[in-house]
Amino acid sequence: MAAPLFRSLDGSSTLVEVIVDGQAIRLPDGLPLAAALLTSGVSTFHRSVRADEPRGPLCLMGSCFQCVAVVDGVVNQRTCRLKVRAGMTVERRTPPLPDEAA
Amino acid sequence: MSARVVIVGAGPAGASAAIALARCGIASVLLDDNPQAGGQIFRPRSDGGAPLIGHDARGSALRETLRRHAALIEHRSGHEVIAVYPGRKLWVASADSRAYELTAGHLVLATGAVEVSVPVPGWTLPGIYTLGGLQILAKASATVPAGRTVLAGAGPLLYLVAAQLVSAGVEVTDVVDAAAFPTPGQIAGMARVPGLFLRGIGFELTLRRLGVAIHRCSAIVEITGDGTVSEVVLAPLGDDWRPRADRRTRLRADVVGMSFGLRPNTELTQLAGCEHVYDATAGGWRVHRDANFATSVANVYAIGDGAGIGGVDTALAEGTILGHDLALRLGTTNAVLAAEAEEARHRLSSFAAFRRALVGWSGLRPGIFRAADSSTMVCRCEDVRLSDLDQALEAGIALPRGLKLRTRAGMGLCQGRTCAPAVQHRIAEKSGLPVAELPMPTVRVPLRPISVSALAALAPTTAAE
């Protein structure tokens, strides 16, 4: 992953393992998932539905849905509203269309 | 389920209303989509840690007061209202993805603001955030940009976020403000609330002292990079903020913060069937209300930024006033609170004068939407480009609803919250009608995606409607 675009001002967090696209990474427990991913070097959270472009968080307040990813197998989860938990899985692929998922 | 009073939004307006009611002995249910009360302005650290940035003692005091009144205020955090039906019937989705129905005797809507984004070529690249988004990362998660950061847009949030980030050690190189330096008349108007005015001057002095370049009458008109942001292009702006073709400059940037002020979040007042008016001073479309914050629908009230952008002081005052009025209507009062509510009413007029001057200085001008070119994505959720909108408009589709059906702009996951201003301004531009004379963009239930199993759990009678 590229150099992180963000850094944490608080180094005191406990780290837990989260699986991102099949790879284990360590993220601060309990931090909003979007913030944790940004500090670990993830800036693309999904690819857009038609143009297949990289997209990442925009508003961080649950409004814009640009930070969505597949979390624990559930599509379109707003990562700004979820907290990091040990064992969480995050997939950054485009959510499958209904006929692909079937 | 039903409740005598339901308040939606636990920001300064909604929380103040709940507290005022509780001080008169009246119970309420306070629904809020955030993990903790305070709204965006008083957002605390998400992990309960000590605030490292943007601390406001009023936020912790508000949360403490809510807790003290826990016997009367049932604060449900992480609960999003996804639908409003006649008779003040709400559908609510909780954080654990369950849904339930709640009918309110009196419904207070305090839903806050949405930031206004302006599409420019390259703005969908990862590494671009709204100014409020960068502030939320800093306040709630103690997370700040690690590289060269350029902040752009207009309004007080631009200078506030820049000063907060630069004070936290972030390498903010440039602040790009679409507005000109305020005129003497605007300065006099903003000085009507001296505390806020001096704070604004303080931000500017901080930025100058720490060597941040401030560009006025300028905007970011293009963003480039391979996978993430690497450069931005600045252009000077003409009178209505239309970007000029000359004197363009390039800046290196790793992170960009960009937004152009706030507009009221009207989703719930629209679903409730309330009348709305276009009011540029309030940030665009806002709910129509009388002097007592009552909307056109019986027993539905609207307060705070969600009813018209006025800022935190206005929101706190409106919450106290409405809570007290509602208590009176329900047959009770509290002498101390009555005096506070009276005093809050007096304060509102100076806040309104401040607001008019602030909008005169930094309110969005339509020319900025000319920064987009034909291939710019306007609707990020459905990948709709400006050329797609133009094709539909040229084919004779002239109304927001038709444009949405033809192009899918505004039909994606965010329901048009991000692209609505840009789409509206494009229709206005092409039709020659002012935005105020176009129909208001529509909203549809559910306001947030919800699983079929959660929907099925709602009372069958409601689901059938």
Interface residues (C-beta under 8 A of the other chain):
Chain A: A2 A3 P4 L5 F6 R7 S8 L9 D10 S12 S13 G30 L31 P32 A35 A36 L38 T39 S43 T44 F45 S48 V49 R50 A51 E53 P54 R55 G56 P57 L58 C59 L60 M61 G62 S63 C64 F65 Q66 V68 N76 C80 R81 K83
Chain B: D33 Q40 S46 D47 G49 L52 I53 E80 A95 V114 E115 S117 T124 L125 P126 G127 I128 Y129 T130 G132 G133 L134 I136 L137 A138 A140 S141 A142 T143 V144 P145 A146 G147 A168 G227 T228 D254 V255 M377 R380 C381 E382 D383 G412 L413 C414 R417 T418 P449
